Every structure is written in C-alpha cells, then in structure tokens.
C-alpha cells in the first residue's frame, strides 16, 4: 500500500527554492542580465539573449502525449521530471513551458504547474498573475479592438465593412456569456452598433504572434500584418492602416522577455507565452526555446494536448517558423488513459484489465506512427500510477516494443527526478543518436484547404474533409492573401476525430470544417472543426469554488 502524498500546493510550499540569480547561474546567465520579480522569478534581458546568437544549439526534445482523457496523462509532470533527471545524470538542461491561463485554473484544472514532486515553483505565482504577460497580451489585443471601433465611429476612412470586422475582444477567463455580444448599444455617442464577441486570451492572435516573434522588430511587423476585417469588395484591412502596431508593441515590450523560474530540484525553467493546443498552436514562445538552445546542452519543451494537436502544430508551425530541428520526442502514456481508450469506465480504472489496455494501445500506436511521419525518433514514457499492476506495465512495454520504440517506466510524480533517470538516459541517447530526419508534414506551396486535408487524413485518419461552399470560398480568399502559410486546426483534444466521444484510433471518419480564420500576423490560418469554441465555458462545478484563502491568508485549492 503506497503512502499518500501531500497536496501539490503543500509540496510546493515546502520547496527550498534558490534565489533566482543562483538558478540563472546554472546556465551561465549573469545576475545583471536578470530583471527580478521578487526573489524567485525574473525576466531575462533581451540584450543578453541577443548576445547568445553566435553559440551552437543544444539538443531539442519535445514532450507530447497520447490523446488526453479525464484519467490523466501527466505530460507536464513528465517534462519537469525529465528535466530534473537529465540534470541528475550530469546534463546541462533547460525546460521551456507555457504559462498557465487563468481560465483553466479556475475552470477544470485548478492549476497547471505540474504536480507531486514534479513541479515548477513558485507554483501559486506561476498559476495566477505571474509576471503579467497575459495581462499585457490582453491589453494589446483590446487596444486594437478599441481603435477599430474608434475608427468606425469617427470616419471609417478605410471603408471597413462593419459586418466584416474580424477582430474580437479577449479576456483570460472561461466565460461563455461573452462568446457573442453587441457593442455600441446605448445611443450614437457609444459608437456603431454591431455584433462581436470575446475569445479567451490563449486563443488571441496576439498570443500566437507573441509566441512566434523572433524579436521586438518581428513582433511589430507581425502585429502590423493583422487583418482586422474586410471592405465590401472583400479586400483586407490591416492593423498597420490604423497605425496600431507601435502602441501594441509598447504594451508587449517587457512581456516579450522570457521568464525564469525553477523546478522543485532547483533546475532552471523558462515559462513564456501560453496558447492552447486545441484552439491555438499550443507551444511556448519561440524566443524562449531558441534562447534555451543557446544556453543548455538539452532543451525539453512541451506541446499542448495529444500529439495529433500539439506535436503536429509544433512541427508544422513552430519548428517551421523558427527554424527548429527537434532531435527526439517523448510520448507520454498512462495505463489508466489507455484503458479508457480501450473501453473501460473511469470509475473502474483501478482494476486490472489487460484486454482494455491492449485495445486502447491503438491510440498509442497511431501517435507513434504520426510522430514517425515527421522523421523524429520517439521514446514512450509510461507515467506510472499507484494502481497500475506489473502485468499492465509489462503489456504496455511489450506493445511499444512491437511498435519499434522503447518504453520507459517513470515514477517522477512520487520520486521527483530520481524516478525519471532511466527515461533521461534513454532520451539523451536518442537525442545524441543523429537519427532525427525532421521534416514538416506538407510543403509550403500547397493551398490551405489541401493542407487541412493532409493533416486530417494522414494524422487524424479521416476519410474526408467537408465544408460549406462559403467556407471553401474563404479558403481561396485567404490563399490569395496569405499564400504559403501553414494551418492550425482547432478541434477537440479528446479524439482524433471531431467527436470527443470517439476514443481509441478512429478511421474513415469525416472532419467538418465550420469556419476558417486568417491569423495573418501570426502567419497561419485557423480551421475551426466540429464544435470547438474559442471561448470555453466553466464546468458545472468549477475549480474556482474550492479556491480561496485559509485563516492565515494562505491560498488553498490550487493544484
């Protein structure tokens, strides 16, 4: 019988954190290159980062996962545990992660800084306002929205069609009541009455631009290229025509510098940017990853949700845009989640069921195959739970061997970095092997619609992709504007299909594209599939109901 662990927040509070300057010194970042936010977090100065550009790159390791289930996979904890374990075996390592969004923290998750003895700290600050990056991104986004309505109110010299304004507002909270709104109500002095809405901040194009920009100048260029809407003749209107990009860049100037924190074992972590993996491109900032590659021999990064979403977008959008070359991938799997994919009920996952596990391994096999299509070698991390039996672990390892990849059991959640040392040795060997022949899935020259079809058929296993003629016409319109952009497919994270209830590895299904949005500044087109929303709602019992302060004024309920 295993001993119950303390709560995540209790473990985080008991951590012996080093001053941030000592953490920075582990990757040779001098104290005068830090912009401290208290004792345990700091931004790294852009001038120091610019000075690194002549250095060679370290190895890049992507952590991704099988299709997520309510049983949990632990992708973030594996990334943290692997980082600690690489440091334990003598590798100079940096971890690059996304910043948590307040929406999921108060919605489903209750926190997103890892768990158990695989956490980044200071956990409470990272999960809440951190260094204010999300607020800056929201302010820049909403400044543009305000300037659009102001332009419509005063002159509309650009002849922007109010019915075709493409720029909504944003807030970092799950709020279904804001999905569709009317602005300008209350009389002529309040502006033009029109329909609009809100997206959650991680779905904002400004967030995507923030995470894909190489520097301040590239940031301003991308912001200027945002398409805010269209004229009656369907010609695009850009943010640069409103003279908005300069002020937006000013709001983002300090935020664009990556944030440095630490793991429970005092290893350095860059946490910067936070696009969702299901409705956005799901990767931390390119600046953080590229900088980490100059500072460390091994860089571990994570992409959101399953490999069909986060990893595909990392390979086809982030790596393509940033000139990255992933050396290895880690595919996180759990016995519990695979048994759910094999048909076992959630309330029965503690019972051994080899048949369900074997059935669920079709999901694992699809993800292994998909990663292989990008030419990146993969190792499977079996994130072990206390209820997993030795027979289940052995069966899963055997299934991985049949797929031609190594499977390594990890216990980092309970044991910290020591529980992932075997994984670290395997990952280091794989990254150093020179086996990676990374290549994106599709060529730049393909039309946007054909790119969506390529991903849907080759990655999702779809038989066909369908859309109304109006949507097909928008794809052609955007081809004329955007040309060689990759696609960012927004769909449910729970299935290869657009039906979240269709688990396992469905084939010959239909992917329905209900809309397409041009993120011209970010440099991709977003295909909205199925019922996916760019503004989530809170669940029936949100995590916010259990979050508060105790009698001593300490936060409770975060996880």
Buried (B, 14 or more C-beta within 10 A) or exposed (E): EEEEBEBBBEBBBEBEBBBBBEBBBBBEBEEEBBBBBEEBBBBBBBEBBEEBEEEEBBBBBBBBBBBBBEBBBBBBBBBBBBBBBBBBBEBBBBBBBBBBBBBBBBBBBBBBBBBBBBBBBBBBBBBBEBBEBBBBBBBBBBBBBEBBBEBBBEEEEBEBBBEBBBBBBBBBBBBEEBBEBEBBEEEEEEBBEBEBBBBBBBBBBBBBBBBBBBBBEBBBBBBBBBBBBBEEEEEBBBBBBBEBBEBBBBBBEBBBBBBBBBBBBBBBBBBBBBBBBBBBBBBBBBBBBBBBBBBBBBBBBBBBBBBBBBBBBBBBBBBBBBEBBBBBBBBBBBBBBBBBBBEBEEEEBEEBBBEBBBBBBBBBBBBBBBBBBBBBBBBBBBBBBEEBBEEBBEBBBEBBEEBEBBBBBBBBBBBBBBBBBBBBBBBBEBBEEEEBEBBBBBEEEBEBBBBBBBBBBBBBBBEEBEBEEEBBEBBEBBBEBBEEBBBBBBBBBBBBBBBBEBBBBBEEBEBBBBBBBBBBBBBBBBBBBBEBBBBBBBEEEBBBEEBEEEEEEEBEBBB
